[in-house]
């Protein structure tokens, strides 16, 4: 890795054959958005076989390997902070965290400190992958601020690259527990609907033809009073994927302030216990250790606030 630059190798997946280059690279490198990749391509930071690739609209070929040089930004507020962490697993290569609801993953406008990154910088004593840059050291994937549960961070660039490839080929196992408004019918099924930023509200994600492929498999674990405990297994991992897909079925997550409004008895319960976040918990995370090759899997129980919500809704 050059000083001030993190170089990522991205292999175009078979499913992305013939796609625009920016879209295909966004699929291959989930840590970089399509818009960010457009900027990098235009800046001459993307190359293939020693030649610069300057056209984001060029068609990608499956199996092609591109080098993406990502400048490492500076962020003066990104400092180590002694914030308690629940560590599910840790070695010299990676760390698995059980994130509480309310904790932002990385610094950004409006949240320049007090984030998971600040906590990791303190806990790991500077041993974090540099691929995400100063703003997102070690961050391979994210979960929403108000979603609780398991996520992984990389301590070395080699581990980061190995994990990023698993996220890109959708081999990571991710299962969520969600409490929905109403009871899904059928009790289990799949939602295969592409997602992208809403044209009406850029802060929201919507089902958009031509968006990024997104697949969620769900099954009802237990019916509740005008609600249900549902397991959602992610085949892909897009921003707000579970929230948008379940809302598209008419069963938005209880407490979700963006994609749904609770009615009837569930709303009364939410107000009574002061539950003010989407009822979503990353309950299982499975992957192949990027260095050791071991099959690894971790489980996390629903946190107390979701357990209370569940108990109040129990028939």
Buried (B, 14 or more C-beta within 10 A) or exposed (E): BEEEBBBBEBBBBEEBBEBBBBBBBBBBBBBBBBEBBBEBBEEEBBBBEEEEBBEBEBEBBBEBEBBBBBEBEEBEEBEBBEBEBEEBBBEEBBBBBBBBBEBBBBBEEEBBEBBBBBBBBBBBEEBBBBBBBBBBBBBBBBBBBBBBBBBBBBBBBBBBBBBBBBBBBBEBBBBBBBBBBBBBEEEEEEBEBBBBBBEEEEEBBBBBEEBBBBBBBBBBEBBBBBBBBBBBBBBBBBBBBBBBBBBBBEBBBBBBEBBBEBEEBBBEBBEEEEBEBBBBBBBBBBBBBBBEEEEBEBEBEBBEBBEBBBEBBEE
